[in-house]
């Protein structure tokens, strides 16, 4: 997507048509899904493009972004300057706006509500941060279950209320699939640990993940959860045509207690995974030029994870840790050989000095010979 935006900007700059409006939704994903070096390059390119006099008159940029990521956006000086006079804060909906958002789309397709249901939904969603995705999910579930083109109080009651709707659906799906023996809890944990991340104390955020980044058993689960009857995961296509997966709503990460417990228990593992990701993205493969192996604490933790939970690592992660461990072993062997060579040379010097002093300074000669023996043993 970043490359596509860059290509679009380049094409507009080079061409003569326009005006254009480029709209980028959920811009916060730039700060949750993209490695820092690539993110900075993209922001640099974006700022440079809109500073170009050939582009500015013919193209506008509209970005939507969660307010809790504003600090991350303002950390880039050029982008902060772009935003300075262009920000439009969007506050919570008024009651009238909420009612229109609930009832208006339904009216367009001839769907009605029980008396008082729109107001009930608006009260449940109003004034609480993050409730709009829950409202969307609840309306979608009621839509799927409705009869006679009417949304009812009983349909809403069956969901268990707005705050619990998505979490309850997730828990029921989890219990159904695990109790049937189709999937294990570890399959769920591995999948959702990939699809949800938390960085630097920020709220949990979704992460679009390529299929080959997911363990094989969890891939089957991701496909199962993307079916219409489950709807916890959304399957999509990346630019190269490969399959990717994403959670249905970020609200799932905030409201499902079981997911929160997995995330807490896996915090150390996820922190390690996030730290190696920029290196893993540019790793050329074993034996290729430009290898940057893991070392120090990252390698120690990676070796521990490779031993204790290999199923939680992707094939590429396992290969990278194993290769880093091999290279570290080779480095330590070379260092040991270098030290041994230095010790041998020093031992020989001490023996020769002891031999020279043996007749007139026997005590000194004996001490030197003992030091030479100790070096040989080391």
Buried (B, 14 or more C-beta within 10 A) or exposed (E): BBEEBBEBBEEBBEEEEEEBEBEBEBBBBBBBBBBEEBBBBBBEBBBEBBEEEEBEEBBBBEBEBBEEBBEBBEEBEBBBEBBEEEEEEEEEBEEEEBBBBBBEEBEEEEBBBBEEBBBBBBEBBBEEEBBBBBBBBBBEBBBEEBEEEBBBEEBBEEBBEBBBBBBBBBBEBBEEBBEEEEBBEBBBBBBBBBBBBBBEEBBBBBBBBBBEBBBEBBBBBBBBBBEEEBBBBBBEEEEEEEBBBBBBBBBBBBBBEBBBEBBEEBEEBBEBBEBBEBBBEEBEEBEEEEBEBBEEEBBBBBBBBBEEEEEBBBEBBBBBBBBBBEBBEEEEEEEEEEEEEEBEEBBEEBBEBBEEBBEEEEEEBEBBBEBBEEBBEE
